[in-house]
Amino acid sequence: MADPLYFSLWFPNFRFQQLPQKLAQVMQQLPASQVHAATVFPLNWQEAPTFQRIYGNEETGAVTPEEAVAEATELLHEDYAYEFELHWNLWLPESDGLLDPIWREQTQPIRIVGLGPEFDEGSYQQNGHIRIDLGLDTPFLCEEIPLDEEGQQRLQQNVEQLVAFTKAVETNCGAETRLLWTESEDNVANKLIARLQRLN
């Protein structure tokens, strides 16, 4: 069953004023680091956003991480969360129910969220100073469909992109603690390794 996948980051000696810089650094590690939307939530996720901006579609209007972060964090509050939507391309199977799935490279949203220390009763302690919402784990595991040679190759390409992104964040952003996790709390690293071993 598909499960939402997250990558959480905690920074050593973190000061809240560093959040805009760290958000931009993390976004820059994506292959196409253009921001398509920004939203600011006060207090908790149930509150109406205090700021929301859609910068455009894939062809027009996206802005750099620095531009989006500067605009969204103009008023930096410790009880706010700052969410930015970017895109990356992943291979996904399409099936008509009769034949083997057809794999297509599709644009998928990825959300990078900076959490103020007082937002949602200090949820950063469990979720990270920055939490990256990677969408469902399906593109990296595809546990519910049999994989032919092409499917194995496409799945491996998705996993390689995920690994490259997490390594780039680790190398370039100075996070002390990192955690790749799902809502079901299964060990994602073990599931990825097991899935790849079954392919080889």
Backbone as CSV, one residue per row, in Angstrom:
resi,resn,N_x,N_y,N_z,CA_x,CA_y,CA_z,C_x,C_y,C_z
1,MET,0.846,-1.192,0.000,0.000,0.000,0.000,0.883,1.244,0.000
2,ALA,0.524,2.215,-0.826,1.320,3.440,-0.944,1.323,4.210,0.372
3,ASP,2.465,4.826,0.666,2.660,5.512,1.939,3.352,6.851,1.663
4,PRO,2.901,7.959,2.279,3.617,9.229,2.109,5.053,9.119,2.615
5,LEU,5.969,9.712,1.860,7.400,9.610,2.142,7.952,10.991,2.481
6,TYR,8.753,11.058,3.548,9.306,12.334,4.024,10.814,12.196,4.258
7,PHE,11.490,13.341,4.181,12.910,13.423,4.511,13.061,14.610,5.453
8,SER,13.417,14.348,6.705,13.497,15.393,7.727,14.937,15.752,8.034
9,LEU,15.170,17.052,8.296,16.514,17.563,8.548,16.524,18.380,9.840
10,TRP,17.528,18.122,10.674,17.772,18.931,11.868,19.196,19.476,11.769
11,PHE,19.371,20.741,12.118,20.664,21.404,11.977,21.286,21.679,13.351
12,PRO,22.606,21.527,13.475,23.247,21.773,14.773,23.259,23.258,15.114
13,ASN,23.098,23.564,16.397,23.137,24.950,16.883,22.245,25.860,16.040
14,PHE,21.061,25.365,15.723,20.191,26.057,14.778,19.557,27.291,15.405
15,ARG,19.644,28.405,14.693,18.937,29.627,15.063,17.845,29.859,14.033
16,PHE,16.668,30.236,14.507,15.512,30.377,13.626,15.774,31.356,12.487
17,GLN,16.595,32.361,12.719,16.903,33.353,11.679,17.636,32.721,10.491
18,GLN,18.200,31.527,10.682,18.900,30.821,9.592,17.941,30.081,8.667
19,LEU,16.666,29.988,9.052,15.728,29.166,8.286,15.642,29.560,6.814
20,PRO,15.501,30.843,6.460,15.427,31.182,5.032,16.643,30.701,4.239
21,GLN,17.832,30.891,4.796,19.049,30.458,4.103,19.056,28.947,3.919
22,LYS,18.677,28.212,4.963,18.680,26.751,4.886,17.628,26.249,3.899
23,LEU,16.460,26.880,3.880,15.425,26.485,2.913,15.934,26.627,1.480
24,ALA,16.534,27.765,1.182,17.054,27.993,-0.171,18.152,26.988,-0.507
25,GLN,19.027,26.690,0.451,20.104,25.718,0.212,19.536,24.348,-0.142
26,VAL,18.526,23.905,0.606,17.940,22.587,0.358,17.288,22.556,-1.023
27,MET,16.553,23.612,-1.377,15.896,23.651,-2.686,16.898,23.598,-3.832
28,GLN,18.055,24.206,-3.631,19.065,24.245,-4.696,19.640,22.870,-5.021
29,GLN,19.375,21.878,-4.192,19.915,20.538,-4.438,19.065,19.738,-5.423
30,LEU,17.881,20.244,-5.742,17.047,19.568,-6.737,17.554,19.874,-8.140
31,PRO,17.386,18.935,-9.095,17.881,19.167,-10.451,17.326,20.441,-11.082
32,ALA,16.027,20.688,-10.936,15.427,21.918,-11.470,14.887,22.695,-10.280
33,SER,15.719,23.506,-9.701,15.340,24.158,-8.440,14.576,25.458,-8.703
34,GLN,13.383,25.301,-9.242,12.487,26.434,-9.471,11.254,26.255,-8.594
35,VAL,10.840,27.330,-7.931,9.704,27.268,-7.020,8.437,27.647,-7.784
36,HIS,7.407,26.818,-7.634,6.144,27.043,-8.337,5.067,27.622,-7.437
37,ALA,5.200,27.446,-6.124,4.207,27.990,-5.194,4.823,28.117,-3.811
38,ALA,4.301,29.062,-3.041,4.733,29.243,-1.654,3.497,29.520,-0.801
39,THR,3.470,28.925,0.390,2.351,29.097,1.305,2.900,29.226,2.716
40,VAL,2.316,30.114,3.495,2.728,30.310,4.883,1.531,30.021,5.783
41,PHE,1.730,29.100,6.736,0.679,28.716,7.676,1.004,29.253,9.066
42,PRO,0.043,29.908,9.735,0.266,30.345,11.111,-0.195,29.278,12.112
43,LEU,0.501,29.139,13.194,0.102,28.344,14.363,0.078,26.835,14.139
44,ASN,-0.733,26.343,13.176,-0.805,24.905,12.891,-1.397,24.709,11.504
45,TRP,-1.488,23.449,11.062,-1.916,23.157,9.689,-3.399,23.420,9.468
46,GLN,-4.183,23.567,10.536,-5.618,23.795,10.381,-5.954,25.266,10.098
47,GLU,-5.028,26.151,10.370,-5.277,27.573,10.172,-5.206,27.949,8.683
48,ALA,-5.944,28.972,8.319,-5.891,29.483,6.940,-4.530,30.129,6.698
49,PRO,-3.967,29.953,5.514,-2.656,30.554,5.220,-2.685,32.077,5.346
50,THR,-1.593,32.637,5.822,-1.456,34.094,5.867,-0.826,34.631,4.586
51,PHE,-0.239,33.725,3.807,0.403,34.115,2.541,0.311,32.934,1.599
52,GLN,-0.036,33.208,0.351,-0.047,32.152,-0.657,0.230,32.776,-2.013
53,ARG,1.154,32.177,-2.724,1.524,32.721,-4.033,1.805,31.564,-4.979
54,ILE,1.138,31.563,-6.110,1.415,30.581,-7.158,2.212,31.304,-8.227
55,TYR,3.390,30.796,-8.513,4.292,31.504,-9.414,4.109,31.127,-10.873
56,GLY,3.337,30.096,-11.154,3.103,29.750,-12.545,3.238,28.267,-12.770
57,ASN,3.156,27.884,-14.026,3.276,26.471,-14.377,4.719,26.159,-14.750
58,GLU,4.924,24.963,-15.295,6.295,24.525,-15.608,6.974,25.401,-16.656
59,GLU,6.198,25.963,-17.576,6.803,26.734,-18.662,7.061,28.199,-18.280
60,THR,6.186,28.752,-17.464,6.321,30.184,-17.174,6.112,30.463,-15.696
61,GLY,6.780,31.458,-15.228,6.437,32.019,-13.936,7.137,31.467,-12.720
62,ALA,7.800,30.313,-12.798,8.507,29.802,-11.635,9.658,30.747,-11.287
63,VAL,10.018,30.778,-10.012,11.062,31.690,-9.551,12.166,30.905,-8.854
64,THR,13.270,31.564,-8.595,14.384,30.913,-7.913,14.027,30.706,-6.437
65,PRO,14.698,29.753,-5.782,14.473,29.571,-4.347,14.702,30.859,-3.550
66,GLU,15.733,31.603,-3.907,16.042,32.832,-3.163,14.892,33.836,-3.247
67,GLU,14.309,33.978,-4.447,13.199,34.924,-4.621,11.974,34.492,-3.817
68,ALA,11.619,33.210,-3.925,10.430,32.712,-3.229,10.601,32.782,-1.715
69,VAL,11.764,32.388,-1.228,12.010,32.399,0.221,11.999,33.824,0.749
70,ALA,12.632,34.750,0.029,12.669,36.146,0.482,11.257,36.712,0.605
71,GLU,10.394,36.381,-0.356,9.030,36.908,-0.313,8.214,36.272,0.809
72,ALA,8.286,34.952,0.928,7.459,34.251,1.919,7.907,34.501,3.354
73,THR,9.200,34.715,3.547,9.718,34.880,4.919,9.974,36.343,5.256
74,GLU,9.373,37.237,4.507,9.573,38.658,4.788,9.209,38.974,6.239
75,LEU,8.125,38.347,6.708,7.779,38.412,8.133,8.034,37.027,8.720
76,LEU,9.138,36.902,9.428,9.561,35.610,9.963,9.011,35.457,11.383
77,HIS,8.107,34.486,11.554,7.477,34.262,12.857,7.789,32.856,13.353
78,GLU,8.086,32.726,14.622,8.459,31.427,15.185,7.300,30.442,15.232
79,ASP,6.052,30.928,15.120,4.908,30.011,15.138,4.300,29.843,13.738
80,TYR,5.121,30.021,12.704,4.689,29.838,11.318,5.422,28.650,10.681
81,ALA,4.787,28.097,9.643,5.433,27.110,8.770,5.466,27.684,7.362
82,TYR,6.579,27.473,6.669,6.806,28.034,5.331,6.953,26.874,4.341
83,GLU,5.988,26.754,3.430,5.962,25.621,2.503,6.196,26.095,1.072
84,PHE,7.079,25.389,0.369,7.415,25.730,-1.018,7.232,24.493,-1.891
85,GLU,6.574,24.682,-3.028,6.374,23.567,-3.954,7.329,23.692,-5.129
86,LEU,8.093,22.634,-5.344,8.966,22.509,-6.500,8.546,21.254,-7.239
87,HIS,9.186,20.985,-8.368,8.848,19.797,-9.144,10.115,19.011,-9.472
88,TRP,9.924,17.703,-9.585,10.977,16.874,-10.164,10.318,15.801,-11.016
89,ASN,11.091,15.169,-11.880,10.550,14.174,-12.805,10.872,12.775,-12.318
90,LEU,9.832,11.944,-12.250,9.986,10.543,-11.850,9.290,9.658,-12.873
91,TRP,9.777,8.434,-12.992,9.140,7.458,-13.866,7.983,6.815,-13.116
92,LEU,6.810,6.779,-13.763,5.625,6.178,-13.145,4.966,5.235,-14.138
93,PRO,4.420,4.125,-13.628,3.760,3.171,-14.534,2.324,3.580,-14.814
94,GLU,1.917,3.420,-16.062,0.516,3.604,-16.453,0.034,2.276,-17.006
95,SER,-1.119,1.820,-16.539,-1.626,0.528,-16.989,-3.053,0.668,-17.470
96,ASP,-3.381,-0.066,-18.562,-4.769,-0.077,-19.024,-5.504,-1.299,-18.486
97,GLY,-4.835,-2.042,-17.593,-5.460,-3.210,-16.982,-5.283,-4.488,-17.772
98,LEU,-4.792,-4.400,-18.999,-4.660,-5.584,-19.839,-3.210,-5.951,-20.099
99,LEU,-2.404,-4.948,-20.343,-1.020,-5.209,-20.734,-0.066,-4.793,-19.630
100,ASP,1.207,-5.068,-19.845,2.223,-4.587,-18.920,2.158,-3.072,-18.867
101,PRO,2.460,-2.497,-17.724,2.375,-1.036,-17.629,3.353,-0.343,-18.573
102,ILE,2.953,0.833,-19.009,3.823,1.690,-19.814,4.422,2.725,-18.873
103,TRP,5.739,2.865,-18.909,6.419,3.790,-18.001,6.583,5.141,-18.685
104,ARG,6.169,6.178,-17.973,6.299,7.536,-18.495,6.955,8.420,-17.436
105,GLU,7.836,9.300,-17.913,8.439,10.269,-17.003,7.428,11.392,-16.772
106,GLN,7.085,11.623,-15.505,6.048,12.592,-15.182,6.557,13.580,-14.130
107,THR,6.075,14.794,-14.240,6.413,15.821,-13.267,5.620,15.588,-11.993
108,GLN,6.333,15.549,-10.868,5.714,15.328,-9.566,6.068,16.472,-8.619
109,PRO,5.112,16.884,-7.765,5.436,17.934,-6.801,6.301,17.408,-5.666
110,ILE,7.145,18.263,-5.167,7.928,17.984,-3.969,7.817,19.242,-3.112
111,ARG,7.457,19.074,-1.846,7.224,20.231,-0.972,8.318,20.297,0.098
112,ILE,8.892,21.478,0.223,9.944,21.708,1.218,9.386,22.689,2.238
113,VAL,9.343,22.250,3.493,8.655,22.974,4.548,9.636,23.341,5.661
114,GLY,9.695,24.628,5.987,10.464,25.091,7.131,9.525,25.323,8.302
115,LEU,9.845,24.723,9.460,8.963,24.784,10.621,9.541,25.700,11.691
116,GLY,8.755,26.707,12.083,9.153,27.548,13.201,9.123,26.757,14.489
117,PRO,9.939,27.124,15.485,10.032,26.342,16.727,8.737,26.286,17.527
118,GLU,7.831,27.234,17.308,6.578,27.226,18.060,5.390,26.800,17.202
119,PHE,5.644,26.464,15.947,4.550,26.035,15.066,4.051,24.656,15.491
120,ASP,2.726,24.503,15.550,2.101,23.207,15.846,2.710,22.564,17.093
121,GLU,2.827,23.379,18.156,3.327,22.914,19.456,4.722,22.287,19.346
122,GLY,5.579,22.935,18.587,6.965,22.474,18.484,7.133,21.177,17.718
123,SER,6.328,20.987,16.676,6.381,19.716,15.927,7.699,19.514,15.187
124,TYR,8.536,20.578,15.102,9.834,20.414,14.444,10.681,19.343,15.135
125,GLN,10.434,19.137,16.418,11.222,18.141,17.149,11.060,16.747,16.540
126,GLN,9.843,16.429,16.068,9.611,15.145,15.402,9.789,15.237,13.891
127,ASN,9.490,16.414,13.308,9.459,16.546,11.847,10.696,17.182,11.233
128,GLY,11.559,17.788,12.059,12.762,18.434,11.545,12.604,19.939,11.450
129,HIS,13.725,20.649,11.455,13.681,22.083,11.164,13.141,22.289,9.750
130,ILE,13.542,21.371,8.863,13.007,21.350,7.495,12.523,19.936,7.202
131,ARG,11.293,19.856,6.691,10.730,18.564,6.283,10.461,18.611,4.791
132,ILE,10.897,17.587,4.105,10.693,17.497,2.660,9.631,16.436,2.401
133,ASP,8.518,16.849,1.809,7.432,15.928,1.484,7.667,15.422,0.065
134,LEU,8.012,14.160,-0.055,8.404,13.573,-1.337,7.239,12.932,-2.086
135,GLY,6.035,13.039,-1.557,4.885,12.385,-2.185,4.798,10.933,-1.732
136,LEU,4.086,10.126,-2.492,3.949,8.716,-2.135,5.231,7.944,-2.445
137,ASP,5.431,6.835,-1.735,6.639,6.026,-1.941,6.548,5.143,-3.183
138,THR,5.414,5.159,-3.880,5.192,4.285,-5.040,6.293,4.359,-6.104
139,PRO,6.761,5.561,-6.522,7.777,5.605,-7.578,9.104,4.953,-7.186
140,PHE,9.313,4.731,-5.871,10.587,4.186,-5.413,10.491,2.708,-5.024
141,LEU,9.261,2.196,-4.878,9.083,0.806,-4.455,8.246,-0.013,-5.433
142,CYS,7.171,0.574,-5.962,6.273,-0.139,-6.897,6.031,-1.572,-6.435
143,GLU,5.597,-1.706,-5.207,5.448,-3.046,-4.623,4.238,-3.799,-5.160
144,GLU,3.294,-3.092,-5.738,2.040,-3.745,-6.094,1.955,-4.194,-7.551
145,ILE,3.025,-3.974,-8.328,2.987,-4.424,-9.722,4.246,-5.235,-10.020
146,PRO,4.108,-6.275,-10.851,5.304,-7.016,-11.278,6.135,-6.149,-12.226
147,LEU,7.437,-6.287,-12.128,8.318,-5.437,-12.927,9.050,-6.249,-13.979
148,ASP,8.922,-5.836,-15.234,9.743,-6.426,-16.284,11.085,-5.689,-16.302
149,GLU,11.893,-5.961,-17.323,13.237,-5.367,-17.367,13.179,-3.841,-17.417
150,GLU,12.247,-3.306,-18.220,12.131,-1.843,-18.287,11.674,-1.278,-16.946
151,GLY,10.688,-1.922,-16.319,10.195,-1.464,-15.026,11.291,-1.448,-13.979
152,GLN,12.126,-2.479,-13.972,13.245,-2.530,-13.035,14.197,-1.359,-13.259
153,GLN,14.464,-1.073,-14.526,15.372,0.031,-14.869,14.788,1.375,-14.438
154,ARG,13.492,1.585,-14.686,12.854,2.860,-14.334,12.810,3.039,-12.820
155,LEU,12.477,1.975,-12.103,12.438,2.052,-10.645,13.820,2.382,-10.096
156,GLN,14.832,1.739,-10.658,16.201,2.002,-10.215,16.595,3.458,-10.481
157,GLN,16.165,4.011,-11.616,16.457,5.419,-11.921,15.801,6.351,-10.897
158,ASN,14.571,6.046,-10.501,13.898,6.852,-9.477,14.651,6.810,-8.154
159,VAL,15.057,5.606,-7.756,15.780,5.456,-6.486,17.112,6.185,-6.553
160,GLU,17.798,6.081,-7.682,19.081,6.782,-7.831,18.895,8.297,-7.704
161,GLN,17.785,8.825,-8.249,17.526,10.256,-8.130,17.249,10.640,-6.673
162,LEU,16.498,9.808,-5.970,16.219,10.057,-4.551,17.521,10.042,-3.745
163,VAL,18.354,9.049,-3.989,19.627,8.938,-3.270,20.529,10.129,-3.584
164,ALA,20.576,10.526,-4.861,21.412,11.670,-5.249,20.949,12.937,-4.537
165,PHE,19.636,13.134,-4.441,19.108,14.321,-3.769,19.450,14.299,-2.278
166,THR,19.215,13.175,-1.609,19.496,13.120,-0.167,20.988,13.268,0.106
167,LYS,21.820,12.721,-0.764,23.275,12.886,-0.582,23.703,14.327,-0.800
168,ALA,23.115,14.985,-1.798,23.454,16.385,-2.052,23.059,17.255,-0.866
169,VAL,21.901,16.992,-0.285,21.470,17.734,0.915,22.453,17.486,2.054
170,GLU,22.804,16.222,2.244,23.746,15.870,3.318,25.089,16.575,3.130
171,THR,25.583,16.622,1.908,26.902,17.187,1.623,26.916,18.707,1.686
172,ASN,25.845,19.341,1.186,25.883,20.789,0.950,25.083,21.650,1.919
173,CYS,24.292,21.035,2.806,23.378,21.847,3.625,23.676,21.832,5.118
174,GLY,24.602,21.012,5.563,25.027,21.063,6.957,24.055,20.496,7.964
175,ALA,23.162,19.611,7.546,22.238,18.988,8.504,22.994,17.977,9.353
176,GLU,22.757,18.017,10.637,23.425,17.093,11.557,22.704,15.756,11.609
177,THR,21.372,15.806,11.587,20.557,14.595,11.658,19.601,14.589,10.482
178,ARG,19.479,13.420,9.837,18.597,13.262,8.694,17.792,11.984,8.880
179,LEU,16.544,12.021,8.438,15.707,10.832,8.573,14.775,10.729,7.378
180,LEU,14.852,9.604,6.663,13.917,9.283,5.588,12.863,8.376,6.206
181,TRP,11.582,8.804,6.144,10.560,8.064,6.884,9.217,8.120,6.167
182,THR,8.327,7.220,6.599,6.963,7.192,6.079,5.991,7.292,7.239
183,GLU,4.739,7.583,6.930,3.725,7.683,7.983,3.517,6.357,8.696
184,SER,3.712,5.244,8.006,3.553,3.937,8.642,4.751,3.573,9.515
185,GLU,5.797,4.403,9.455,7.012,4.233,10.269,7.791,2.971,9.926
186,ASP,7.561,2.422,8.723,8.414,1.328,8.261,9.815,1.880,8.010
187,ASN,10.807,1.013,8.089,12.175,1.440,7.809,12.340,1.563,6.299
188,VAL,12.329,2.803,5.816,12.340,3.060,4.368,13.632,2.573,3.733
189,ALA,14.763,2.841,4.383,16.047,2.417,3.816,16.063,0.912,3.611
190,ASN,15.590,0.152,4.593,15.566,-1.307,4.465,14.628,-1.743,3.344
191,LYS,13.474,-1.063,3.217,12.529,-1.415,2.151,13.134,-1.139,0.770
192,LEU,13.840,-0.003,0.630,14.473,0.322,-0.653,15.552,-0.698,-1.006
193,ILE,16.379,-1.031,-0.007,17.455,-2.010,-0.236,16.862,-3.358,-0.622
194,ALA,15.842,-3.787,0.112,15.222,-5.081,-0.175,14.608,-5.095,-1.573
195,ARG,13.973,-3.997,-1.960,13.350,-3.921,-3.278,14.398,-3.986,-4.385
196,LEU,15.493,-3.256,-4.211,16.558,-3.274,-5.215,17.235,-4.624,-5.290
197,GLN,17.386,-5.295,-4.150,17.999,-6.626,-4.163,17.135,-7.628,-4.925
198,ARG,15.816,-7.461,-4.819,14.930,-8.357,-5.568,15.022,-8.125,-7.065
199,LEU,15.443,-6.897,-7.446,15.562,-6.601,-8.867,16.838,-7.180,-9.474
200,ASN,17.856,-7.360,-8.643,19.174,-7.800,-9.158,19.359,-9.301,-8.994
